[in-house]
Amino acid sequence: MPELSGITEIELVAEESKNLDTTCFRGSAPLAHLALISQADIFDQVSNPNGLQRDLSPKHASDAYEYVHRPKNQQFPRAFPEIVLNVRDRKAVQVEEIQVDGNGGPRRFRLRFSNLDQVKPDKVMVSRVDGNHRLFYASGDERREPLTSYVPFQLHVGLTQDQERSLFVDINSNQKGLNSSHLSVMQSRLSPEEQEIRDHLDRWIAKKLVEDPMSPWNGIVHMGGSKKGARAQGLVRLVNFASLEAGTSRLLAKSQYIHDLTDPNAQYILIRNYWNAVKQVFSQEWTNSKEYLVLRNMGVLVLSTLGGTILDRCIPPRTVATTNMAAYLSKCYNRFNWHKDASGDRAVTAMSGNRAVLILAGELAAELQDESGNNIVQSLQAELLAAEGTSAVGAP
């Protein structure tokens, strides 16, 4: 940032303000100054698991810069929402009240940020709770000049990281475009475990699947935020947490008997056993995940839906071990070819959407047989149609 090199101190003037449950400082300042005093705490499940911000989109940041930098148009005025910052380290700012003549007005303060040339990039002193994309290029670089336009800011002092995370979720949960995996992970950290289980059982189970060393999902799911840490370690994570959460929701909705278990830990163990069975039966597809679609969104949703069916076959007779579930999965393993380049009737390439998920899961379920070797679904279908004197659709 050669245009702003050498700046060691920035002073802001703000009014003390109440915002619902918080007391903060509000004012306006050049975007470049707000960028220089603050840092983004990027969440990375490997190198920075306690971080806050989603991974930066350079295009989004560039678009924000160009929005400010373009010529003013009186017919279409521009405006930014408040930049929200939090001073994590109180030593980063000196707060001095400004004496103002008269009574009844808001208290005004001078906020002085010093030693900016000594701020370390890996230590967040002033966190960007909301506005990282707006600030990323604001202080200028070799191709961009600093943005001196004034924008509103809201500055908090001394919020904990959990309180920051709570504000982050509140601000972003209703905005279009926020990465759903990242938002789910941030939300899960706000709730006590009992509340999380009660309100978001699917998310709680999905998170345990990712964190449990005995789960096949451990270490292979992208939790949102930056992927730099994973790439640095040569890790490939094709499945987003949002897909696993959505799949868990489908499995819970499909299974009837799993809800008869009142302890969520028992429910989790059943689901973990099922996914270990999937990894065992679909071992080639799981190991060579780049070549197959099993660990893509479609595969996760289809096998999750099928999981609800298989659990309902296993729970009543109490045959719920991984080997029991693998026996059912083996019956339908050859129904489809999950290779990304497959063609023909057994290929699942180019299929997408909820309708396709239901069709594929239904076709797999139709391959399941009871202990006598009878196909349960097809036998039931034949019985229902025979009782009504109706032929199957498409049958002669």
VOPAGU-2260 file (C-alpha; in pm, 1 decimal, decimal comma):
REM VOPAGU-2260
SITE   aa  ch    i         X         Y         Z
SITE  MET   A    0       0,0       0,0       0,0
SITE  PRO   A    1     258,4     262,9    -106,7
SITE  GLU   A    2      11,0     553,3    -110,8
SITE  LEU   A    3     -50,6     522,2     263,9
SITE  SER   A    4     286,4     394,5     381,6
SITE  GLY   A    5     430,2     560,6     688,1
SITE  ILE   A    6      99,5     633,8     861,6
SITE  THR   A    7     137,1     537,1    1226,6
SITE  GLU   A    8    -164,1     706,9    1385,6
SITE  ILE   A    9    -527,4     764,6    1291,2
SITE  GLU   A   10    -782,4     963,0    1487,1
SITE  LEU   A   11   -1157,9     919,5    1462,6
SITE  VAL   A   12   -1433,5    1129,7    1616,9
SITE  ALA   A   13   -1750,7     951,7    1722,6
SITE  GLU   A   14   -2058,7     980,1    1941,1
SITE  GLU   A   15   -2149,0     736,0    2213,7
SITE  SER   A   16   -2457,3     546,9    2101,4
SITE  LYS   A   17   -2694,5     275,4    2216,1
SITE  ASN   A   18   -2769,4      -7,2    1973,6
SITE  LEU   A   19   -3015,8    -251,0    2130,5
SITE  ASP   A   20   -2807,5    -432,6    2394,8
SITE  THR   A   21   -2477,5    -264,1    2321,6
SITE  THR   A   22   -2309,6      68,2    2381,4
SITE  CYS   A   23   -2084,7     165,5    2094,8
SITE  PHE   A   24   -1923,1     458,9    1917,3
SITE  ARG   A   25   -2076,0     581,8    1592,4
SITE  GLY   A   26   -1939,1     821,1    1336,9
SITE  SER   A   27   -1808,5     843,9     982,6
SITE  ALA   A   28   -1454,6     818,3     852,0
SITE  PRO   A   29   -1261,7     757,9     529,1
SITE  LEU   A   30   -1275,9     396,9     417,9
SITE  ALA   A   31    -895,6     392,0     396,1
SITE  HIS   A   32    -862,7     490,3     762,0
SITE  LEU   A   33   -1106,4     223,1     877,2
SITE  ALA   A   34    -912,1     -30,1     671,6
SITE  LEU   A   35    -579,4      68,2     826,0
SITE  ILE   A   36    -694,5      38,1    1187,3
SITE  SER   A   37    -867,9    -301,3    1147,6
SITE  GLN   A   38    -794,9    -659,5    1047,6
SITE  ALA   A   39   -1002,7    -954,7     926,7
SITE  ASP   A   40   -1002,3   -1269,9    1139,2
SITE  ILE   A   41   -1054,8   -1532,5     866,5
SITE  PHE   A   42   -1195,9   -1866,3     979,3
SITE  ASP   A   43    -985,6   -2163,2     863,1
SITE  GLN   A   44   -1070,1   -2501,5    1012,9
SITE  VAL   A   45    -701,0   -2601,3    1003,6
SITE  SER   A   46    -494,5   -2290,7    1074,9
SITE  ASN   A   47    -749,2   -2062,3    1245,9
SITE  PRO   A   48   -1044,0   -2267,6    1379,3
SITE  ASN   A   49   -1158,6   -1987,3    1611,1
SITE  GLY   A   50   -1172,5   -1727,2    1334,0
SITE  LEU   A   51   -1483,2   -1532,4    1242,3
SITE  GLN   A   52   -1492,6   -1417,8     880,8
SITE  ARG   A   53   -1575,1   -1625,6     573,3
SITE  ASP   A   54   -1304,2   -1661,3     310,9
SITE  LEU   A   55   -1258,4   -1343,1     111,0
SITE  SER   A   56   -1399,3   -1322,1    -241,0
SITE  PRO   A   57   -1155,5   -1104,0    -438,2
SITE  LYS   A   58   -1429,1   -1027,8    -693,0
SITE  HIS   A   59   -1671,3    -917,6    -421,6
SITE  ALA   A   60   -1400,6    -697,1    -268,6
SITE  SER   A   61   -1309,0    -554,7    -608,8
SITE  ASP   A   62   -1673,9    -481,2    -686,3
SITE  ALA   A   63   -1706,0    -294,6    -355,8
SITE  TYR   A   64   -1397,0     -89,2    -438,1
SITE  GLU   A   65   -1521,3      -3,0    -785,8
SITE  TYR   A   66   -1862,3      92,1    -646,8
SITE  VAL   A   67   -1696,2     360,6    -435,1
SITE  HIS   A   68   -1436,3     460,6    -692,2
SITE  ARG   A   69   -1669,4     518,5    -985,9
SITE  PRO   A   70   -1768,2     880,1   -1069,6
SITE  LYS   A   71   -2047,6    1034,0    -868,8
SITE  ASN   A   72   -2390,4    1027,8   -1033,1
SITE  GLN   A   73   -2645,7    1268,1    -886,1
SITE  GLN   A   74   -2933,2    1061,5   -1022,8
SITE  PHE   A   75   -2814,7     741,9    -851,1
SITE  PRO   A   76   -2656,3     823,1    -515,2
SITE  ARG   A   77   -2444,8     557,7    -347,2
SITE  ALA   A   78   -2446,4     447,9      17,0
SITE  PHE   A   79   -2284,6     179,5     231,7
SITE  PRO   A   80   -2428,3      25,5     548,6
SITE  GLU   A   81   -2224,5      73,9     864,9
SITE  ILE   A   82   -1884,9     -86,3     894,3
SITE  VAL   A   83   -1893,2    -278,4    1223,5
SITE  LEU   A   84   -1564,6    -305,8    1414,1
SITE  ASN   A   85   -1466,3    -438,8    1755,7
SITE  VAL   A   86   -1155,9    -341,1    1949,1
SITE  ARG   A   87   -1041,7    -674,0    2091,1
SITE  ASP   A   88    -730,6    -533,8    2257,0
SITE  ARG   A   89    -813,3    -218,4    2452,7
SITE  LYS   A   90    -449,9    -110,5    2421,2
SITE  ALA   A   91    -512,7     -53,5    2050,0
SITE  VAL   A   92    -717,1     263,2    2110,5
SITE  GLN   A   93    -707,9     566,1    2337,5
SITE  VAL   A   94   -1053,2     703,4    2414,0
SITE  GLU   A   95   -1081,5    1066,9    2514,7
SITE  GLU   A   96   -1408,8    1251,1    2570,9
SITE  ILE   A   97   -1446,4    1581,1    2386,6
SITE  GLN   A   98   -1593,3    1858,6    2596,4
SITE  VAL   A   99   -1887,6    2019,1    2418,2
SITE  ASP   A  100   -2069,4    2334,5    2523,1
SITE  GLY   A  101   -2441,0    2298,0    2597,5
SITE  ASN   A  102   -2648,9    2020,8    2745,2
SITE  GLY   A  103   -2860,2    1736,5    2617,2
SITE  GLY   A  104   -2652,3    1628,4    2321,2
SITE  PRO   A  105   -2477,7    1293,8    2282,9
SITE  ARG   A  106   -2132,0    1250,9    2432,5
SITE  ARG   A  107   -1852,8    1282,6    2176,6
SITE  PHE   A  108   -1517,9    1107,2    2189,5
SITE  ARG   A  109   -1183,2    1114,5    2016,3
SITE  LEU   A  110   -1057,5     764,8    1929,9
SITE  ARG   A  111    -682,8     753,4    1867,6
SITE  PHE   A  112    -522,3     445,3    1708,6
SITE  SER   A  113    -142,3     453,7    1737,4
SITE  ASN   A  114     157,0     242,5    1636,0
SITE  LEU   A  115     -18,0     119,0    1323,6
SITE  ASP   A  116     317,7      34,9    1168,8
SITE  GLN   A  117     370,9    -223,2    1444,9
SITE  VAL   A  118      44,0    -412,3    1397,0
SITE  LYS   A  119     116,0    -777,1    1320,5
SITE  PRO   A  120     -90,5    -938,9    1041,9
SITE  ASP   A  121    -147,7   -1254,9    1248,4
SITE  LYS   A  122    -274,5   -1069,9    1558,4
SITE  VAL   A  123    -617,6    -910,9    1527,1
SITE  MET   A  124    -633,5    -599,9    1745,6
SITE  VAL   A  125    -942,8    -444,6    1586,0
SITE  SER   A  126   -1169,3    -703,6    1427,5
SITE  ARG   A  127   -1388,4    -649,8    1121,9
SITE  VAL   A  128   -1718,7    -791,3    1241,6
SITE  ASP   A  129   -1894,0    -675,4     925,7
SITE  GLY   A  130   -1744,3    -500,7     624,0
SITE  ASN   A  131   -1429,1    -692,9     535,6
SITE  HIS   A  132   -1504,5    -691,0     161,6
SITE  ARG   A  133   -1569,7    -316,1     169,1
SITE  LEU   A  134   -1239,9    -253,0     346,3
SITE  PHE   A  135   -1009,3    -505,6     180,3
SITE  TYR   A  136    -885,4    -279,3    -102,4
SITE  ALA   A  137    -983,2      49,4      62,8
SITE  SER   A  138    -634,1     142,8     180,3
SITE  GLY   A  139    -492,8     104,7    -170,7
SITE  ASP   A  140    -233,4    -117,8    -332,0
SITE  GLU   A  141      -1,3    -109,1    -632,8
SITE  ARG   A  142    -300,9     -79,2    -868,5
SITE  ARG   A  143    -557,8     101,5    -656,3
SITE  GLU   A  144    -552,1     439,4    -489,5
SITE  PRO   A  145    -682,0     472,5    -132,9
SITE  LEU   A  146   -1052,4     540,2     -87,3
SITE  THR   A  147   -1100,1     870,9      95,7
SITE  SER   A  148   -1480,3     869,7      78,3
SITE  TYR   A  149   -1650,0     882,4     417,4
SITE  VAL   A  150   -1872,8     596,1     532,3
SITE  PRO   A  151   -2052,4     530,1     862,7
SITE  PHE   A  152   -1892,8     306,5    1121,2
SITE  GLN   A  153   -2001,6     140,1    1444,2
SITE  LEU   A  154   -1714,4      68,2    1682,4
SITE  HIS   A  155   -1741,1    -160,9    1982,3
SITE  VAL   A  156   -1474,2    -192,6    2248,3
SITE  GLY   A  157   -1405,9    -513,9    2436,4
SITE  LEU   A  158   -1660,4    -756,6    2293,0
SITE  THR   A  159   -1555,5   -1118,8    2339,4
SITE  GLN   A  160   -1506,5   -1336,2    2033,0
SITE  ASP   A  161   -1828,8   -1521,5    2114,6
SITE  GLN   A  162   -2012,5   -1187,8    2128,8
SITE  GLU   A  163   -1853,9   -1090,4    1797,2
SITE  ARG   A  164   -1967,0   -1420,8    1650,1
SITE  SER   A  165   -2319,8   -1358,2    1774,7
SITE  LEU   A  166   -2332,5   -1018,5    1602,6
SITE  PHE   A  167   -2184,4   -1168,9    1287,2
SITE  VAL   A  168   -2462,4   -1428,8    1271,4
SITE  ASP   A  169   -2731,5   -1170,8    1350,7
SITE  ILE   A  170   -2606,7    -940,7    1075,2
SITE  ASN   A  171   -2554,5   -1206,7     810,0
SITE  SER   A  172   -2819,6   -1471,0     870,5
SITE  ASN   A  173   -3078,5   -1292,2     656,6
SITE  GLN   A  174   -2842,9   -1165,7     385,9
SITE  LYS   A  175   -2843,1   -1336,3      50,6
SITE  GLY   A  176   -2520,5   -1498,6     -54,1
SITE  LEU   A  177   -2353,7   -1581,3     276,4
SITE  ASN   A  178   -2188,0   -1921,7     253,2
SITE  SER   A  179   -2434,0   -2154,6     426,9
SITE  SER   A  180   -2164,1   -2389,4     558,9
SITE  HIS   A  181   -1982,4   -2100,0     720,8
SITE  LEU   A  182   -2301,2   -1957,1     872,7
SITE  SER   A  183   -2408,0   -2296,1    1012,4
SITE  VAL   A  184   -2071,5   -2346,2    1181,9
SITE  MET   A  185   -2081,0   -1997,8    1332,6
SITE  GLN   A  186   -2438,4   -2053,8    1455,5
SITE  SER   A  187   -2353,5   -2389,3    1612,3
SITE  ARG   A  188   -2091,3   -2224,4    1829,5
SITE  LEU   A  189   -2337,4   -1982,0    1982,6
SITE  SER   A  190   -2569,6   -2235,0    2145,8
SITE  PRO   A  191   -2527,5   -2454,6    2451,3
SITE  GLU   A  192   -2531,7   -2817,7    2343,9
SITE  GLU   A  193   -2880,2   -2882,1    2480,8
SITE  GLN   A  194   -3024,2   -2589,2    2286,6
SITE  GLU   A  195   -2842,2   -2693,8    1972,0
SITE  ILE   A  196   -2980,4   -3047,5    1998,4
SITE  ARG   A  197   -3331,2   -2919,6    2059,9
SITE  ASP   A  198   -3335,3   -2663,7    1778,3
SITE  HIS   A  199   -3087,0   -2803,2    1525,8
SITE  LEU   A  200   -3045,4   -3177,3    1575,4
SITE  ASP   A  201   -2939,3   -3221,6    1213,4
SITE  ARG   A  202   -2661,8   -2964,4    1249,7
SITE  TRP   A  203   -2548,3   -3109,9    1582,4
SITE  ILE   A  204   -2522,4   -3460,5    1435,1
SITE  ALA   A  205   -2348,2   -3335,1    1119,7
SITE  LYS   A  206   -2091,6   -3148,5    1329,3
SITE  LYS   A  207   -2025,7   -3459,1    1540,1
SITE  LEU   A  208   -1976,2   -3659,6    1220,4
SITE  VAL   A  209   -1706,5   -3414,1    1116,1
SITE  GLU   A  210   -1532,9   -3397,2    1454,4
SITE  ASP   A  211   -1552,2   -3764,3    1561,9
SITE  PRO   A  212   -1232,1   -3960,0    1476,6
SITE  MET   A  213   -1447,6   -4275,5    1448,5
SITE  SER   A  214   -1662,2   -4116,0    1177,8
SITE  PRO   A  215   -1577,3   -4154,7     807,4
SITE  TRP   A  216   -1652,0   -3783,7     763,4
SITE  ASN   A  217   -1376,7   -3678,5    1001,0
SITE  GLY   A  218   -1132,9   -3446,0     827,1
SITE  ILE   A  219   -1290,7   -3451,5     479,0
SITE  VAL   A  220   -1565,0   -3186,6     507,5
SITE  HIS   A  221   -1514,7   -2819,4     424,9
SITE  MET   A  222   -1658,9   -2614,4     710,3
SITE  GLY   A  223   -1666,8   -2280,4     527,9
SITE  GLY   A  224   -1416,0   -1996,6     545,0
SITE  SER   A  225   -1071,7   -2022,0     391,2
SITE  LYS   A  226    -934,3   -2335,4     223,5
SITE  LYS   A  227    -572,7   -2217,6     236,8
SITE  GLY   A  228    -486,5   -2421,6     544,5
SITE  ALA   A  229    -624,8   -2740,4     392,2
SITE  ARG   A  230    -450,8   -2678,5      59,2
SITE  ALA   A  231    -121,3   -2617,4     237,8
SITE  GLN   A  232    -153,1   -2964,6     390,3
SITE  GLY   A  233    -256,3   -3122,8      60,9
SITE  LEU   A  234    -609,2   -3195,0     187,4
SITE  VAL   A  235    -904,2   -3215,8     -52,2
SITE  ARG   A  236   -1250,7   -3156,8      90,1
SITE  LEU   A  237   -1518,0   -3204,9    -176,0
SITE  VAL   A  238   -1814,5   -3203,4      62,3
SITE  ASN   A  239   -1940,6   -2880,4     216,0
SITE  PHE   A  240   -2076,2   -2890,0     568,8
SITE  ALA   A  241   -2408,2   -2755,4     439,4
SITE  SER   A  242   -2449,4   -3068,9     222,5
SITE  LEU   A  243   -2382,6   -3302,1     513,0
SITE  GLU   A  244   -2623,6   -3105,7     732,6
SITE  ALA   A  245   -2892,3   -3118,4     461,4
SITE  GLY   A  246   -2833,9   -3490,3     416,7
SITE  THR   A  247   -2864,9   -3550,7     790,3
SITE  SER   A  248   -3191,7   -3359,5     788,1
SITE  ARG   A  249   -3323,2   -3584,4     509,3
SITE  LEU   A  250   -3217,3   -3899,6     692,3
SITE  LEU   A  251   -3389,7   -3788,6    1012,4
SITE  ALA   A  252   -3703,6   -3698,4     818,6
SITE  LYS   A  253   -3705,9   -4030,9     631,0
SITE  SER   A  254   -3655,6   -4260,7     929,2
SITE  GLN   A  255   -3950,5   -4332,6    1156,0
SITE  TYR   A  256   -3786,6   -4547,5    1422,0
SITE  ILE   A  257   -3483,0   -4330,8    1492,4
SITE  HIS   A  258   -3708,6   -4082,0    1669,7
SITE  ASP   A  259   -3817,0   -4352,2    1915,2
SITE  LEU   A  260   -3466,0   -4324,2    2059,2
SITE  THR   A  261   -3481,5   -4038,7    2306,5
SITE  ASP   A  262   -3106,2   -3993,1    2354,2
SITE  PRO   A  263   -2950,5   -3793,5    2066,2
SITE  ASN   A  264   -2616,4   -3964,1    2126,9
SITE  ALA   A  265   -2778,5   -4299,2    2046,7
SITE  GLN   A  266   -2927,6   -4147,3    1732,0
SITE  TYR   A  267   -2583,4   -4019,5    1638,0
SITE  ILE   A  268   -2421,8   -4362,3    1684,2
SITE  LEU   A  269   -2677,9   -4520,1    1451,2
SITE  ILE   A  270   -2611,1   -4259,4    1183,8
SITE  ARG   A  271   -2234,7   -4294,8    1224,4
SITE  ASN   A  272   -2268,7   -4672,9    1186,9
SITE  TYR   A  273   -2461,9   -4617,9     865,2
SITE  TRP   A  274   -2200,1   -4388,6     713,2
SITE  ASN   A  275   -1923,0   -4629,1     811,1
SITE  ALA   A  276   -2120,4   -4893,5     623,3
SITE  VAL   A  277   -2143,2   -4663,6     320,7
SITE  LYS   A  278   -1767,0   -4609,5     326,5
SITE  GLN   A  279   -1716,2   -4986,5     352,6
SITE  VAL   A  280   -1948,8   -5082,3      64,9
SITE  PHE   A  281   -1863,9   -4783,7    -155,7
SITE  SER   A  282   -1494,2   -4809,6     -74,3
SITE  GLN   A  283   -1371,7   -4743,9    -427,3
SITE  GLU   A  284   -1598,4   -4442,7    -469,5
SITE  TRP   A  285   -1504,2   -4307,5    -125,7
SITE  THR   A  286   -1129,7   -4350,7    -174,6
SITE  ASN   A  287   -1128,5   -4205,3    -527,8
SITE  SER   A  288   -1373,4   -3927,6    -447,7
SITE  LYS   A  289   -1259,9   -3702,8    -733,0
SITE  GLU   A  290   -1358,3   -3966,3    -989,3
SITE  TYR   A  291   -1698,7   -4050,1    -842,4
SITE  LEU   A  292   -2008,0   -3855,4    -740,1
SITE  VAL   A  293   -2078,4   -4030,3    -410,4
SITE  LEU   A  294   -1908,9   -3754,2    -208,9
SITE  ARG   A  295   -2070,0   -3474,0    -406,0
SITE  ASN   A  296   -2390,7   -3300,2    -306,8
SITE  MET   A  297   -2612,4   -3537,7    -508,0
SITE  GLY   A  298   -2450,0   -3850,3    -366,4
SITE  VAL   A  299   -2467,0   -3727,5      -7,4
SITE  LEU   A  300   -2836,7   -3643,7     -36,2
SITE  VAL   A  301   -2928,9   -3970,5    -211,5
SITE  LEU   A  302   -2740,7   -4191,5      33,6
SITE  SER   A  303   -2873,9   -3991,4     328,3
SITE  THR   A  304   -3230,5   -4048,3     211,2
SITE  LEU   A  305   -3157,2   -4417,6     159,5
SITE  GLY   A  306   -3007,5   -4421,7     509,8
SITE  GLY   A  307   -3344,1   -4343,0     662,5
SITE  THR   A  308   -3490,7   -4646,7     488,4
SITE  ILE   A  309   -3208,5   -4878,3     594,9
SITE  LEU   A  310   -3222,1   -4762,4     956,7
SITE  ASP   A  311   -3591,5   -4850,1     966,1
SITE  ARG   A  312   -3504,3   -5201,4     846,3
SITE  CYS   A  313   -3233,3   -5240,6    1109,1
SITE  ILE   A  314   -3380,8   -5083,2    1423,3
SITE  PRO   A  315   -3684,6   -5312,8    1486,1
SITE  PRO   A  316   -3479,5   -5637,7    1482,0
SITE  ARG   A  317   -3194,1   -5460,7    1670,3
SITE  THR   A  318   -2943,1   -5541,1    1394,1
SITE  VAL   A  319   -2782,4   -5196,8    1386,0
SITE  ALA   A  320   -2410,6   -5271,7    1356,9
SITE  THR   A  321   -2213,3   -5139,2    1061,6
SITE  THR   A  322   -2197,0   -5491,4     917,4
SITE  ASN   A  323   -2576,5   -5521,4     927,4
SITE  MET   A  324   -2623,5   -5196,8     741,5
SITE  ALA   A  325   -2347,0   -5284,8     495,4
SITE  ALA   A  326   -2537,9   -5604,0     409,7
SITE  TYR   A  327   -2835,8   -5395,0     297,2
SITE  LEU   A  328   -2619,1   -5149,5     106,5
SITE  SER   A  329   -2451,0   -5436,3     -78,7
SITE  LYS   A  330   -2788,5   -5535,9    -222,0
SITE  CYS   A  331   -2824,8   -5204,9    -403,7
SITE  TYR   A  332   -2459,8   -5122,3    -468,8
SITE  ASN   A  333   -2469,4   -5222,6    -835,9
SITE  ARG   A  334   -2790,9   -5035,8    -916,7
SITE  PHE   A  335   -2609,0   -4721,8   -1033,6
SITE  ASN   A  336   -2268,0   -4629,8   -1168,9
SITE  TRP   A  337   -2146,4   -4325,7    -974,4
SITE  HIS   A  338   -1841,7   -4254,2   -1192,6
SITE  LYS   A  339   -1835,6   -3894,6   -1313,6
SITE  ASP   A  340   -1784,4   -4008,2   -1674,3
SITE  ALA   A  341   -2035,5   -4293,9   -1669,0
SITE  SER   A  342   -2302,3   -4323,3   -1938,7
SITE  GLY   A  343   -2602,2   -4542,8   -2001,1
SITE  ASP   A  344   -2899,5   -4644,7   -1786,8
SITE  ARG   A  345   -2698,4   -4684,6   -1467,7
SITE  ALA   A  346   -2524,3   -4347,1   -1486,5
SITE  VAL   A  347   -2618,2   -4066,8   -1246,4
SITE  THR   A  348   -2423,0   -3792,2   -1421,5
SITE  ALA   A  349   -2618,5   -3481,6   -1519,7
SITE  MET   A  350   -2891,1   -3560,2   -1266,5
SITE  SER   A  351   -2969,8   -3287,5   -1016,1
SITE  GLY   A  352   -3245,3   -3143,6    -802,6
SITE  ASN   A  353   -3472,2   -3275,0    -533,1
SITE  ARG   A  354   -3677,7   -3484,4    -774,9
SITE  ALA   A  355   -3366,1   -3667,2    -892,1
SITE  VAL   A  356   -3261,3   -3732,7    -531,3
SITE  LEU   A  357   -3596,3   -3891,6    -453,2
SITE  ILE   A  358   -3593,9   -4103,9    -771,4
SITE  LEU   A  359   -3240,2   -4233,3    -714,6
SITE  ALA   A  360   -3300,7   -4305,7    -346,3
SITE  GLY   A  361   -3626,5   -4481,8    -434,2
SITE  GLU   A  362   -3455,8   -4696,5    -696,4
SITE  LEU   A  363   -3188,8   -4798,7    -446,2
SITE  ALA   A  364   -3450,9   -4879,5    -182,1
SITE  ALA   A  365   -3633,9   -5096,2    -436,3
SITE  GLU   A  366   -3327,4   -5323,9    -448,5
SITE  LEU   A  367   -3345,3   -5408,3     -78,5
SITE  GLN   A  368   -3463,1   -5758,6      13,6
SITE  ASP   A  369   -3593,0   -5911,0     334,1
SITE  GLU   A  370   -3443,8   -6223,3     493,6
SITE  SER   A  371   -3641,5   -6449,0     260,4
SITE  GLY   A  372   -3487,0   -6283,7     -40,8
SITE  ASN   A  373   -3806,0   -6104,9    -139,7
SITE  ASN   A  374   -3787,3   -5750,4    -262,1
SITE  ILE   A  375   -3984,9   -5566,7       7,8
SITE  VAL   A  376   -4081,6   -5257,4    -188,2
SITE  GLN   A  377   -4169,7   -5434,8    -508,7
SITE  SER   A  378   -4365,0   -5705,0    -322,1
SITE  LEU   A  379   -4564,4   -5441,7    -135,5
SITE  GLN   A  380   -4629,7   -5249,9    -455,3
SITE  ALA   A  381   -4756,0   -5563,9    -627,1
SITE  GLU   A  382   -4983,4   -5644,5    -333,2
SITE  LEU   A  383   -5134,8   -5295,1    -328,2
SITE  LEU   A  384   -5200,9   -5293,4    -701,8
SITE  ALA   A  385   -5342,6   -5647,3    -699,3
SITE  ALA   A  386   -5584,5   -5556,2    -421,0
SITE  GLU   A  387   -5716,7   -5268,3    -632,0
SITE  GLY   A  388   -5715,5   -5468,5    -954,2
SITE  THR   A  389   -5472,9   -5216,5   -1106,0
SITE  SER   A  390   -5168,7   -5282,7   -1322,1
SITE  ALA   A  391   -4839,7   -5103,8   -1269,0
SITE  VAL   A  392   -4799,2   -4787,8   -1475,2
SITE  GLY   A  393   -4648,4   -4882,3   -1808,9
SITE  ALA   A  394   -4726,3   -5252,5   -1766,9
SITE  PRO   A  395   -4921,4   -5428,6   -2043,5
